[in-house]
């Protein structure tokens, strides 16, 4: 998985009734665009994310 600042991270909900989460990647800490990423989610929360198989990067 590779990303750049400004790309969006979409994390699919993995439980019944749990919605998807999405946010903007504000910092890439891994080598050559790899994780981990600092993500500012649409709900205002900012956190360090190590994306799993339920996550997709949407390039800007």
Residue pairs with C-beta under 8 A, 6 or more apart in sequence:
1 34
1 35
1 51
1 55
1 57
2 32
2 33
2 34
2 57
3 9
3 25
3 28
3 33
3 35
3 37
3 57
3 59
4 25
4 28
4 33
4 59
4 60
5 25
5 26
5 27
5 28
6 24
6 25
6 60
7 24
7 25
7 57
7 58
7 59
7 60
8 22
8 23
8 24
8 25
8 57
8 58
8 60
9 22
9 23
9 24
9 25
9 37
9 39
9 49
9 51
9 55
9 56
9 57
9 58
10 20
10 21
10 22
10 55
10 56
10 57
10 58
11 20
11 21
11 22
11 49
11 51
11 54
11 55
12 20
12 54
12 55
12 56
13 19
13 20
13 21
14 54
21 41
21 42
21 43
22 41
22 42
23 39
23 40
23 41
23 42
23 45
24 39
24 40
25 37
25 38
25 39
25 57
26 38
26 39
26 40
26 46
27 37
27 38
28 34
28 37
29 35
29 36
29 37
29 38
29 48
30 36
30 37
35 49
35 50
35 51
36 48
36 49
36 50
37 48
37 49
37 51
38 46
38 47
38 48
38 49
39 46
39 47
39 48
39 49
40 46
41 47
49 55
51 57
